[in-house]
């Protein structure tokens, strides 16, 4: 069957991407995805869900272990990762 330009364009009229909906955290004022925990302070609807400090420490330790395994000075690796951001 003939596939017209109009058919193609009608179909594609529904392909647009919707903008993500962001909310402002009541506790720290940062924007976060709706219905998700704030990644900055670890709270959801005012309730502490994620221990942000512990998570940051864990991430730092993981980076140190990785740097050690690669034979890089952990402090230098820390500076390099900070420059990437
Ligand atoms: Zn927050």
PDB file of the backbone (N, CA, C, O) and the ligand in Angstrom, with CONECT records:
HET     ZN  A 101       1
ATOM      1  N   UNK A   1       0.844  -1.199   0.000  1.00  0.00           N
ATOM      2  CA  UNK A   1       0.000   0.000   0.000  1.00  0.00           C
ATOM      3  C   UNK A   1       0.880   1.249   0.000  1.00  0.00           C
ATOM      4  O   UNK A   1       1.952   1.273   0.604  1.00  0.00           O
ATOM      5  N   UNK A   2       0.394   2.303  -0.703  1.00  0.00           N
ATOM      6  CA  UNK A   2       1.165   3.539  -0.798  1.00  0.00           C
ATOM      7  C   UNK A   2       1.289   4.195   0.585  1.00  0.00           C
ATOM      8  O   UNK A   2       0.302   4.351   1.303  1.00  0.00           O
ATOM      9  N   UNK A   3       2.496   4.567   0.932  1.00  0.00           N
ATOM     10  CA  UNK A   3       2.779   5.215   2.223  1.00  0.00           C
ATOM     11  C   UNK A   3       3.024   6.695   1.951  1.00  0.00           C
ATOM     12  O   UNK A   3       4.113   7.078   1.525  1.00  0.00           O
ATOM     13  N   UNK A   4       2.041   7.504   2.189  1.00  0.00           N
ATOM     14  CA  UNK A   4       2.148   8.928   1.822  1.00  0.00           C
ATOM     15  C   UNK A   4       2.993   9.710   2.830  1.00  0.00           C
ATOM     16  O   UNK A   4       3.223   9.267   3.955  1.00  0.00           O
ATOM     17  N   UNK A   5       3.446  10.884   2.389  1.00  0.00           N
ATOM     18  CA  UNK A   5       4.191  11.784   3.279  1.00  0.00           C
ATOM     19  C   UNK A   5       3.312  12.185   4.465  1.00  0.00           C
ATOM     20  O   UNK A   5       3.787  12.318   5.593  1.00  0.00           O
ATOM     21  N   UNK A   6       2.011  12.375   4.183  1.00  0.00           N
ATOM     22  CA  UNK A   6       1.080  12.786   5.246  1.00  0.00           C
ATOM     23  C   UNK A   6       0.970  11.710   6.326  1.00  0.00           C
ATOM     24  O   UNK A   6       0.920  12.020   7.516  1.00  0.00           O
ATOM     25  N   UNK A   7       0.933  10.435   5.902  1.00  0.00           N
ATOM     26  CA  UNK A   7       0.864   9.350   6.884  1.00  0.00           C
ATOM     27  C   UNK A   7       2.094   9.343   7.780  1.00  0.00           C
ATOM     28  O   UNK A   7       1.999   9.213   9.001  1.00  0.00           O
ATOM     29  N   UNK A   8       3.243   9.485   7.143  1.00  0.00           N
ATOM     30  CA  UNK A   8       4.506   9.512   7.888  1.00  0.00           C
ATOM     31  C   UNK A   8       4.504  10.681   8.869  1.00  0.00           C
ATOM     32  O   UNK A   8       4.852  10.523  10.039  1.00  0.00           O
ATOM     33  N   UNK A   9       4.110  11.844   8.384  1.00  0.00           N
ATOM     34  CA  UNK A   9       4.148  13.049   9.234  1.00  0.00           C
ATOM     35  C   UNK A   9       3.105  12.994  10.350  1.00  0.00           C
ATOM     36  O   UNK A   9       3.351  13.462  11.462  1.00  0.00           O
ATOM     37  N   UNK A  10       1.938  12.417  10.046  1.00  0.00           N
ATOM     38  CA  UNK A  10       0.923  12.261  11.097  1.00  0.00           C
ATOM     39  C   UNK A  10       1.451  11.362  12.207  1.00  0.00           C
ATOM     40  O   UNK A  10       1.278  11.655  13.390  1.00  0.00           O
ATOM     41  N   UNK A  11       2.102  10.257  11.813  1.00  0.00           N
ATOM     42  CA  UNK A  11       2.662   9.332  12.807  1.00  0.00           C
ATOM     43  C   UNK A  11       3.721  10.046  13.644  1.00  0.00           C
ATOM     44  O   UNK A  11       3.750   9.928  14.869  1.00  0.00           O
ATOM     45  N   UNK A  12       4.580  10.779  12.965  1.00  0.00           N
ATOM     46  CA  UNK A  12       5.695  11.432  13.663  1.00  0.00           C
ATOM     47  C   UNK A  12       5.253  12.625  14.510  1.00  0.00           C
ATOM     48  O   UNK A  12       6.026  13.136  15.321  1.00  0.00           O
ATOM     49  N   UNK A  13       4.015  13.066  14.320  1.00  0.00           N
ATOM     50  CA  UNK A  13       3.525  14.202  15.114  1.00  0.00           C
ATOM     51  C   UNK A  13       3.479  13.853  16.608  1.00  0.00           C
ATOM     52  O   UNK A  13       3.399  14.742  17.455  1.00  0.00           O
ATOM     53  N   UNK A  14       3.529  12.552  16.923  1.00  0.00           N
ATOM     54  CA  UNK A  14       3.497  12.113  18.327  1.00  0.00           C
ATOM     55  C   UNK A  14       4.885  11.776  18.869  1.00  0.00           C
ATOM     56  O   UNK A  14       5.011  11.284  19.991  1.00  0.00           O
ATOM     57  N   UNK A  15       5.925  12.037  18.077  1.00  0.00           N
ATOM     58  CA  UNK A  15       7.272  11.631  18.494  1.00  0.00           C
ATOM     59  C   UNK A  15       8.035  12.678  19.289  1.00  0.00           C
ATOM     60  O   UNK A  15       9.164  12.424  19.710  1.00  0.00           O
ATOM     61  N   UNK A  16       7.451  13.841  19.505  1.00  0.00           N
ATOM     62  CA  UNK A  16       8.165  14.898  20.231  1.00  0.00           C
ATOM     63  C   UNK A  16       8.443  14.465  21.668  1.00  0.00           C
ATOM     64  O   UNK A  16       7.628  13.767  22.272  1.00  0.00           O
ATOM     65  N   UNK A  17       9.580  14.871  22.218  1.00  0.00           N
ATOM     66  CA  UNK A  17       9.934  14.548  23.599  1.00  0.00           C
ATOM     67  C   UNK A  17       9.364  15.610  24.526  1.00  0.00           C
ATOM     68  O   UNK A  17       9.408  16.804  24.229  1.00  0.00           O
ATOM     69  N   UNK A  18       8.834  15.163  25.641  1.00  0.00           N
ATOM     70  CA  UNK A  18       8.302  16.100  26.634  1.00  0.00           C
ATOM     71  C   UNK A  18       9.436  16.541  27.556  1.00  0.00           C
ATOM     72  O   UNK A  18      10.327  15.755  27.881  1.00  0.00           O
ATOM     73  N   UNK A  19       9.393  17.795  27.969  1.00  0.00           N
ATOM     74  CA  UNK A  19      10.403  18.296  28.889  1.00  0.00           C
ATOM     75  C   UNK A  19      10.228  17.615  30.247  1.00  0.00           C
ATOM     76  O   UNK A  19       9.101  17.352  30.667  1.00  0.00           O
ATOM     77  N   UNK A  20      11.345  17.327  30.939  1.00  0.00           N
ATOM     78  CA  UNK A  20      11.256  16.689  32.250  1.00  0.00           C
ATOM     79  C   UNK A  20      10.684  17.673  33.263  1.00  0.00           C
ATOM     80  O   UNK A  20      10.944  18.873  33.187  1.00  0.00           O
ATOM     81  N   UNK A  21       9.906  17.161  34.208  1.00  0.00           N
ATOM     82  CA  UNK A  21       9.273  17.987  35.223  1.00  0.00           C
ATOM     83  C   UNK A  21      10.154  18.014  36.466  1.00  0.00           C
ATOM     84  O   UNK A  21      10.429  16.977  37.069  1.00  0.00           O
ATOM     85  N   UNK A  22      10.589  19.209  36.838  1.00  0.00           N
ATOM     86  CA  UNK A  22      11.440  19.346  38.014  1.00  0.00           C
ATOM     87  C   UNK A  22      10.683  20.006  39.162  1.00  0.00           C
ATOM     88  O   UNK A  22       9.824  20.861  38.946  1.00  0.00           O
ATOM     89  N   UNK A  23      11.013  19.598  40.376  1.00  0.00           N
ATOM     90  CA  UNK A  23      10.462  20.215  41.579  1.00  0.00           C
ATOM     91  C   UNK A  23      11.596  20.859  42.354  1.00  0.00           C
ATOM     92  O   UNK A  23      12.762  20.506  42.180  1.00  0.00           O
ATOM     93  N   UNK A  24      11.248  21.797  43.202  1.00  0.00           N
ATOM     94  CA  UNK A  24      12.233  22.434  44.076  1.00  0.00           C
ATOM     95  C   UNK A  24      12.171  21.745  45.435  1.00  0.00           C
ATOM     96  O   UNK A  24      11.094  21.590  46.010  1.00  0.00           O
ATOM     97  N   UNK A  25      13.326  21.334  45.944  1.00  0.00           N
ATOM     98  CA  UNK A  25      13.392  20.679  47.258  1.00  0.00           C
ATOM     99  C   UNK A  25      13.028  21.692  48.343  1.00  0.00           C
ATOM    100  O   UNK A  25      13.553  22.805  48.373  1.00  0.00           O
ATOM    101  N   UNK A  26      12.116  21.284  49.238  1.00  0.00           N
ATOM    102  CA  UNK A  26      11.677  22.174  50.310  1.00  0.00           C
ATOM    103  C   UNK A  26      12.778  22.385  51.347  1.00  0.00           C
ATOM    104  O   UNK A  26      12.800  23.396  52.047  1.00  0.00           O
ATOM    105  N   UNK A  27      13.694  21.410  51.435  1.00  0.00           N
ATOM    106  CA  UNK A  27      14.718  21.476  52.478  1.00  0.00           C
ATOM    107  C   UNK A  27      15.980  22.210  52.051  1.00  0.00           C
ATOM    108  O   UNK A  27      16.525  23.002  52.820  1.00  0.00           O
ATOM    109  N   UNK A  28      16.456  21.953  50.817  1.00  0.00           N
ATOM    110  CA  UNK A  28      17.713  22.584  50.402  1.00  0.00           C
ATOM    111  C   UNK A  28      17.533  23.548  49.229  1.00  0.00           C
ATOM    112  O   UNK A  28      18.456  24.296  48.907  1.00  0.00           O
ATOM    113  N   UNK A  29      16.367  23.546  48.587  1.00  0.00           N
ATOM    114  CA  UNK A  29      16.113  24.508  47.515  1.00  0.00           C
ATOM    115  C   UNK A  29      16.631  24.111  46.151  1.00  0.00           C
ATOM    116  O   UNK A  29      16.467  24.852  45.181  1.00  0.00           O
ATOM    117  N   UNK A  30      17.260  22.941  46.066  1.00  0.00           N
ATOM    118  CA  UNK A  30      17.764  22.465  44.767  1.00  0.00           C
ATOM    119  C   UNK A  30      16.630  21.816  43.976  1.00  0.00           C
ATOM    120  O   UNK A  30      15.660  21.326  44.554  1.00  0.00           O
ATOM    121  N   UNK A  31      16.764  21.817  42.643  1.00  0.00           N
ATOM    122  CA  UNK A  31      15.747  21.171  41.822  1.00  0.00           C
ATOM    123  C   UNK A  31      16.027  19.677  41.738  1.00  0.00           C
ATOM    124  O   UNK A  31      17.183  19.254  41.734  1.00  0.00           O
ATOM    125  N   UNK A  32      14.962  18.880  41.672  1.00  0.00           N
ATOM    126  CA  UNK A  32      15.096  17.426  41.552  1.00  0.00           C
ATOM    127  C   UNK A  32      13.931  16.898  40.734  1.00  0.00           C
ATOM    128  O   UNK A  32      12.932  17.597  40.563  1.00  0.00           O
ATOM    129  N   UNK A  33      14.042  15.668  40.221  1.00  0.00           N
ATOM    130  CA  UNK A  33      12.968  15.050  39.456  1.00  0.00           C
ATOM    131  C   UNK A  33      11.754  14.845  40.366  1.00  0.00           C
ATOM    132  O   UNK A  33      11.898  14.545  41.551  1.00  0.00           O
ATOM    133  N   UNK A  34      10.556  15.010  39.793  1.00  0.00           N
ATOM    134  CA  UNK A  34       9.344  14.839  40.598  1.00  0.00           C
ATOM    135  C   UNK A  34       9.224  13.390  41.075  1.00  0.00           C
ATOM    136  O   UNK A  34       9.617  12.457  40.375  1.00  0.00           O
ATOM    137  N   UNK A  35       8.674  13.221  42.279  1.00  0.00           N
ATOM    138  CA  UNK A  35       8.437  11.909  42.893  1.00  0.00           C
ATOM    139  C   UNK A  35       9.716  11.104  43.088  1.00  0.00           C
ATOM    140  O   UNK A  35       9.683   9.874  43.136  1.00  0.00           O
ATOM    141  N   UNK A  36      10.847  11.805  43.201  1.00  0.00           N
ATOM    142  CA  UNK A  36      12.103  11.121  43.494  1.00  0.00           C
ATOM    143  C   UNK A  36      12.800  11.835  44.651  1.00  0.00           C
ATOM    144  O   UNK A  36      12.506  12.992  44.952  1.00  0.00           O
ATOM    145  N   UNK A  37      13.716  11.131  45.285  1.00  0.00           N
ATOM    146  CA  UNK A  37      14.475  11.689  46.396  1.00  0.00           C
ATOM    147  C   UNK A  37      15.416  12.772  45.894  1.00  0.00           C
ATOM    148  O   UNK A  37      15.994  12.646  44.815  1.00  0.00           O
ATOM    149  N   UNK A  38      15.571  13.833  46.670  1.00  0.00           N
ATOM    150  CA  UNK A  38      16.520  14.899  46.343  1.00  0.00           C
ATOM    151  C   UNK A  38      17.927  14.324  46.466  1.00  0.00           C
ATOM    152  O   UNK A  38      18.300  13.801  47.516  1.00  0.00           O
ATOM    153  N   UNK A  39      18.713  14.422  45.381  1.00  0.00           N
ATOM    154  CA  UNK A  39      20.058  13.848  45.394  1.00  0.00           C
ATOM    155  C   UNK A  39      21.043  14.727  46.164  1.00  0.00           C
ATOM    156  O   UNK A  39      22.140  14.283  46.503  1.00  0.00           O
ATOM    157  N   UNK A  40      20.656  15.967  46.440  1.00  0.00           N
ATOM    158  CA  UNK A  40      21.549  16.885  47.149  1.00  0.00           C
ATOM    159  C   UNK A  40      21.503  16.665  48.666  1.00  0.00           C
ATOM    160  O   UNK A  40      22.549  16.587  49.311  1.00  0.00           O
ATOM    161  N   UNK A  41      20.278  16.565  49.246  1.00  0.00           N
ATOM    162  CA  UNK A  41      20.172  16.420  50.696  1.00  0.00           C
ATOM    163  C   UNK A  41      19.647  15.043  51.116  1.00  0.00           C
ATOM    164  O   UNK A  41      19.653  14.722  52.305  1.00  0.00           O
ATOM    165  N   UNK A  42      19.189  14.217  50.147  1.00  0.00           N
ATOM    166  CA  UNK A  42      18.745  12.860  50.451  1.00  0.00           C
ATOM    167  C   UNK A  42      17.385  12.770  51.113  1.00  0.00           C
ATOM    168  O   UNK A  42      17.075  11.768  51.756  1.00  0.00           O
ATOM    169  N   UNK A  43      16.559  13.816  50.963  1.00  0.00           N
ATOM    170  CA  UNK A  43      15.234  13.804  51.583  1.00  0.00           C
ATOM    171  C   UNK A  43      14.148  13.624  50.532  1.00  0.00           C
ATOM    172  O   UNK A  43      14.281  14.073  49.394  1.00  0.00           O
ATOM    173  N   UNK A  44      13.066  12.954  50.940  1.00  0.00           N
ATOM    174  CA  UNK A  44      11.886  12.825  50.102  1.00  0.00           C
ATOM    175  C   UNK A  44      10.689  13.242  50.935  1.00  0.00           C
ATOM    176  O   UNK A  44      10.411  12.628  51.965  1.00  0.00           O
ATOM    177  N   UNK A  45       9.979  14.268  50.510  1.00  0.00           N
ATOM    178  CA  UNK A  45       8.840  14.825  51.240  1.00  0.00           C
ATOM    179  C   UNK A  45       9.229  15.132  52.688  1.00  0.00           C
ATOM    180  O   UNK A  45       8.447  14.889  53.607  1.00  0.00           O
ATOM    181  N   UNK A  46      10.421  15.661  52.888  1.00  0.00           N
ATOM    182  CA  UNK A  46      10.857  16.065  54.217  1.00  0.00           C
ATOM    183  C   UNK A  46      11.396  14.945  55.087  1.00  0.00           C
ATOM    184  O   UNK A  46      11.816  15.182  56.219  1.00  0.00           O
ATOM    185  N   UNK A  47      11.386  13.704  54.556  1.00  0.00           N
ATOM    186  CA  UNK A  47      11.891  12.563  55.330  1.00  0.00           C
ATOM    187  C   UNK A  47      13.273  12.187  54.816  1.00  0.00           C
ATOM    188  O   UNK A  47      13.477  12.047  53.610  1.00  0.00           O
ATOM    189  N   UNK A  48      14.233  12.021  55.748  1.00  0.00           N
ATOM    190  CA  UNK A  48      15.591  11.626  55.367  1.00  0.00           C
ATOM    191  C   UNK A  48      15.570  10.184  54.876  1.00  0.00           C
ATOM    192  O   UNK A  48      15.250   9.268  55.634  1.00  0.00           O
ATOM    193  N   UNK A  49      15.915   9.985  53.593  1.00  0.00           N
ATOM    194  CA  UNK A  49      15.869   8.649  53.002  1.00  0.00           C
ATOM    195  C   UNK A  49      17.271   8.133  52.711  1.00  0.00           C
ATOM    196  O   UNK A  49      17.558   6.950  52.889  1.00  0.00           O
ATOM    197  N   UNK A  50      18.143   9.035  52.260  1.00  0.00           N
ATOM    198  CA  UNK A  50      19.511   8.648  51.921  1.00  0.00           C
ATOM    199  C   UNK A  50      20.476   9.369  52.856  1.00  0.00           C
ATOM    200  O   UNK A  50      20.351  10.572  53.086  1.00  0.00           O
ATOM    201  N   UNK A  51      21.440   8.621  53.391  1.00  0.00           N
ATOM    202  CA  UNK A  51      22.501   9.217  54.199  1.00  0.00           C
ATOM    203  C   UNK A  51      23.550   9.772  53.230  1.00  0.00           C
ATOM    204  O   UNK A  51      24.458   9.058  52.802  1.00  0.00           O
ATOM    205  N   UNK A  52      23.409  11.056  52.894  1.00  0.00           N
ATOM    206  CA  UNK A  52      24.238  11.683  51.860  1.00  0.00           C
ATOM    207  C   UNK A  52      25.723  11.697  52.259  1.00  0.00           C
ATOM    208  O   UNK A  52      26.596  11.443  51.429  1.00  0.00           O
ATOM    209  N   UNK A  53      25.996  11.992  53.525  1.00  0.00           N
ATOM    210  CA  UNK A  53      27.378  12.068  53.993  1.00  0.00           C
ATOM    211  C   UNK A  53      28.065  10.707  53.878  1.00  0.00           C
ATOM    212  O   UNK A  53      29.210  10.608  53.436  1.00  0.00           O
ATOM    213  N   UNK A  54      27.339   9.656  54.289  1.00  0.00           N
ATOM    214  CA  UNK A  54      27.884   8.297  54.233  1.00  0.00           C
ATOM    215  C   UNK A  54      28.136   7.872  52.796  1.00  0.00           C
ATOM    216  O   UNK A  54      29.128   7.215  52.482  1.00  0.00           O
ATOM    217  N   UNK A  55      27.196   8.273  51.924  1.00  0.00           N
ATOM    218  CA  UNK A  55      27.324   7.917  50.507  1.00  0.00           C
ATOM    219  C   UNK A  55      28.543   8.602  49.885  1.00  0.00           C
ATOM    220  O   UNK A  55      29.271   7.987  49.107  1.00  0.00           O
ATOM    221  N   UNK A  56      28.765   9.876  50.228  1.00  0.00           N
ATOM    222  CA  UNK A  56      29.915  10.626  49.706  1.00  0.00           C
ATOM    223  C   UNK A  56      31.223   9.997  50.184  1.00  0.00           C
ATOM    224  O   UNK A  56      32.190   9.879  49.432  1.00  0.00           O
ATOM    225  N   UNK A  57      31.221   9.595  51.469  1.00  0.00           N
ATOM    226  CA  UNK A  57      32.410   8.963  52.054  1.00  0.00           C
ATOM    227  C   UNK A  57      32.708   7.635  51.357  1.00  0.00           C
ATOM    228  O   UNK A  57      33.861   7.326  51.055  1.00  0.00           O
ATOM    229  N   UNK A  58      31.649   6.851  51.105  1.00  0.00           N
ATOM    230  CA  UNK A  58      31.772   5.559  50.440  1.00  0.00           C
ATOM    231  C   UNK A  58      32.350   5.742  49.036  1.00  0.00           C
ATOM    232  O   UNK A  58      33.223   4.989  48.604  1.00  0.00           O
ATOM    233  N   UNK A  59      31.840   6.764  48.330  1.00  0.00           N
ATOM    234  CA  UNK A  59      32.297   7.056  46.973  1.00  0.00           C
ATOM    235  C   UNK A  59      33.779   7.430  46.977  1.00  0.00           C
ATOM    236  O   UNK A  59      34.553   6.999  46.122  1.00  0.00           O
ATOM    237  N   UNK A  60      34.148   8.245  47.966  1.00  0.00           N
ATOM    238  CA  UNK A  60      35.541   8.683  48.093  1.00  0.00           C
ATOM    239  C   UNK A  60      36.461   7.494  48.344  1.00  0.00           C
ATOM    240  O   UNK A  60      37.522   7.379  47.731  1.00  0.00           O
ATOM    241  N   UNK A  61      36.039   6.598  49.266  1.00  0.00           N
ATOM    242  CA  UNK A  61      36.823   5.413  49.594  1.00  0.00           C
ATOM    243  C   UNK A  61      36.979   4.491  48.390  1.00  0.00           C
ATOM    244  O   UNK A  61      38.041   3.916  48.155  1.00  0.00           O
ATOM    245  N   UNK A  62      35.869   4.365  47.620  1.00  0.00           N
ATOM    246  CA  UNK A  62      35.885   3.528  46.415  1.00  0.00           C
ATOM    247  C   UNK A  62      36.902   4.079  45.410  1.00  0.00           C
ATOM    248  O   UNK A  62      37.641   3.321  44.780  1.00  0.00           O
ATOM    249  N   UNK A  63      36.927   5.406  45.271  1.00  0.00           N
ATOM    250  CA  UNK A  63      37.866   6.067  44.351  1.00  0.00           C
ATOM    251  C   UNK A  63      39.307   5.840  44.799  1.00  0.00           C
ATOM    252  O   UNK A  63      40.204   5.636  43.981  1.00  0.00           O
ATOM    253  N   UNK A  64      39.511   5.881  46.130  1.00  0.00           N
ATOM    254  CA  UNK A  64      40.856   5.665  46.678  1.00  0.00           C
ATOM    255  C   UNK A  64      41.347   4.256  46.381  1.00  0.00           C
ATOM    256  O   UNK A  64      42.490   4.058  45.970  1.00  0.00           O
ATOM    257  N   UNK A  65      40.458   3.266  46.598  1.00  0.00           N
ATOM    258  CA  UNK A  65      40.801   1.864  46.352  1.00  0.00           C
ATOM    259  C   UNK A  65      41.136   1.655  44.880  1.00  0.00           C
ATOM    260  O   UNK A  65      42.081   0.943  44.539  1.00  0.00           O
ATOM    261  N   UNK A  66      40.344   2.288  44.010  1.00  0.00           N
ATOM    262  CA  UNK A  66      40.552   2.157  42.574  1.00  0.00           C
ATOM    263  C   UNK A  66      41.890   2.785  42.175  1.00  0.00           C
ATOM    264  O   UNK A  66      42.645   2.213  41.389  1.00  0.00           O
ATOM    265  N   UNK A  67      42.170   3.955  42.720  1.00  0.00           N
ATOM    266  CA  UNK A  67      43.418   4.658  42.418  1.00  0.00           C
ATOM    267  C   UNK A  67      44.619   3.824  42.867  1.00  0.00           C
ATOM    268  O   UNK A  67      45.635   3.738  42.178  1.00  0.00           O
ATOM    269  N   UNK A  68      44.468   3.208  44.055  1.00  0.00           N
ATOM    270  CA  UNK A  68      45.530   2.364  44.600  1.00  0.00           C
ATOM    271  C   UNK A  68      45.781   1.165  43.688  1.00  0.00           C
ATOM    272  O   UNK A  68      46.928   0.811  43.414  1.00  0.00           O
ATOM    273  N   UNK A  69      44.698   0.546  43.222  1.00  0.00           N
ATOM    274  CA  UNK A  69      44.814  -0.628  42.354  1.00  0.00           C
ATOM    275  C   UNK A  69      45.451  -0.277  41.009  1.00  0.00           C
ATOM    276  O   UNK A  69      46.084  -1.117  40.370  1.00  0.00           O
ATOM    277  N   UNK A  70      45.270   0.992  40.587  1.00  0.00           N
ATOM    278  CA  UNK A  70      45.857   1.436  39.321  1.00  0.00           C
ATOM    279  C   UNK A  70      47.273   1.973  39.522  1.00  0.00           C
ATOM    280  O   UNK A  70      47.963   2.309  38.560  1.00  0.00           O
ATOM    281  N   UNK A  71      47.699   2.048  40.796  1.00  0.00           N
ATOM    282  CA  UNK A  71      49.029   2.533  41.104  1.00  0.00           C
ATOM    283  C   UNK A  71      49.170   4.034  41.018  1.00  0.00           C
ATOM    284  O   UNK A  71      50.264   4.555  40.800  1.00  0.00           O
ATOM    285  N   UNK A  72      48.043   4.739  41.194  1.00  0.00           N
ATOM    286  CA  UNK A  72      48.047   6.207  41.162  1.00  0.00           C
ATOM    287  C   UNK A  72      47.946   6.724  42.588  1.00  0.00           C
ATOM    288  O   UNK A  72      47.299   6.107  43.435  1.00  0.00           O
ATOM    289  N   UNK A  73      48.585   7.858  42.852  1.00  0.00           N
ATOM    290  CA  UNK A  73      48.465   8.494  44.158  1.00  0.00           C
ATOM    291  C   UNK A  73      47.008   8.918  44.353  1.00  0.00           C
ATOM    292  O   UNK A  73      46.498   9.695  43.547  1.00  0.00           O
ATOM    293  N   UNK A  74      46.306   8.428  45.413  1.00  0.00           N
ATOM    294  CA  UNK A  74      44.889   8.738  45.614  1.00  0.00           C
ATOM    295  C   UNK A  74      44.574  10.236  45.617  1.00  0.00           C
ATOM    296  O   UNK A  74      43.522  10.653  45.131  1.00  0.00           O
ATOM    297  N   UNK A  75      45.485  11.043  46.165  1.00  0.00           N
ATOM    298  CA  UNK A  75      45.236  12.487  46.218  1.00  0.00           C
ATOM    299  C   UNK A  75      45.247  13.109  44.823  1.00  0.00           C
ATOM    300  O   UNK A  75      44.457  14.002  44.519  1.00  0.00           O
ATOM    301  N   UNK A  76      46.170  12.612  43.970  1.00  0.00           N
ATOM    302  CA  UNK A  76      46.239  13.108  42.593  1.00  0.00           C
ATOM    303  C   UNK A  76      44.992  12.709  41.817  1.00  0.00           C
ATOM    304  O   UNK A  76      44.472  13.495  41.025  1.00  0.00           O
ATOM    305  N   UNK A  77      44.508  11.475  42.044  1.00  0.00           N
ATOM    306  CA  UNK A  77      43.303  10.978  41.380  1.00  0.00           C
ATOM    307  C   UNK A  77      42.094  11.816  41.779  1.00  0.00           C
ATOM    308  O   UNK A  77      41.206  12.074  40.967  1.00  0.00           O
ATOM    309  N   UNK A  78      42.073  12.236  43.041  1.00  0.00           N
ATOM    310  CA  UNK A  78      40.994  13.060  43.576  1.00  0.00           C
ATOM    311  C   UNK A  78      40.954  14.403  42.847  1.00  0.00           C
ATOM    312  O   UNK A  78      39.886  14.887  42.473  1.00  0.00           O
ATOM    313  N   UNK A  79      42.120  14.990  42.653  1.00  0.00           N
ATOM    314  CA  UNK A  79      42.225  16.275  41.942  1.00  0.00           C
ATOM    315  C   UNK A  79      41.774  16.101  40.488  1.00  0.00           C
ATOM    316  O   UNK A  79      41.052  16.941  39.949  1.00  0.00           O
ATOM    317  N   UNK A  80      42.207  15.006  39.865  1.00  0.00           N
ATOM    318  CA  UNK A  80      41.855  14.749  38.461  1.00  0.00           C
ATOM    319  C   UNK A  80      40.342  14.590  38.304  1.00  0.00           C
ATOM    320  O   UNK A  80      39.761  15.097  37.344  1.00  0.00           O
ATOM    321  N   UNK A  81      39.694  13.878  39.255  1.00  0.00           N
ATOM    322  CA  UNK A  81      38.249  13.680  39.157  1.00  0.00           C
ATOM    323  C   UNK A  81      37.495  14.984  39.410  1.00  0.00           C
ATOM    324  O   UNK A  81      36.421  15.206  38.852  1.00  0.00           O
ATOM    325  N   UNK A  82      38.066  15.845  40.256  1.00  0.00           N
ATOM    326  CA  UNK A  82      37.434  17.134  40.543  1.00  0.00           C
ATOM    327  C   UNK A  82      37.504  18.049  39.310  1.00  0.00           C
ATOM    328  O   UNK A  82      36.591  18.836  39.056  1.00  0.00           O
ATOM    329  N   UNK A  83      38.610  17.930  38.545  1.00  0.00           N
ATOM    330  CA  UNK A  83      38.773  18.744  37.337  1.00  0.00           C
ATOM    331  C   UNK A  83      37.797  18.331  36.238  1.00  0.00           C
ATOM    332  O   UNK A  83      37.372  19.147  35.421  1.00  0.00           O
ATOM    333  N   UNK A  84      37.450  17.030  36.239  1.00  0.00           N
ATOM    334  CA  UNK A  84      36.499  16.524  35.225  1.00  0.00           C
ATOM    335  C   UNK A  84      35.140  17.186  35.380  1.00  0.00           C
ATOM    336  O   UNK A  84      34.451  17.442  34.392  1.00  0.00           O
ATOM    337  N   UNK A  85      34.748  17.467  36.636  1.00  0.00           N
ATOM    338  CA  UNK A  85      33.407  18.028  36.902  1.00  0.00           C
ATOM    339  C   UNK A  85      33.293  19.479  36.536  1.00  0.00           C
ATOM    340  O   UNK A  85      32.229  20.077  36.705  1.00  0.00           O
TER     341      UNK A  85
HETATM  342 ZN    ZN A 101      17.194  18.673  48.989  1.00  0.00          ZN
END
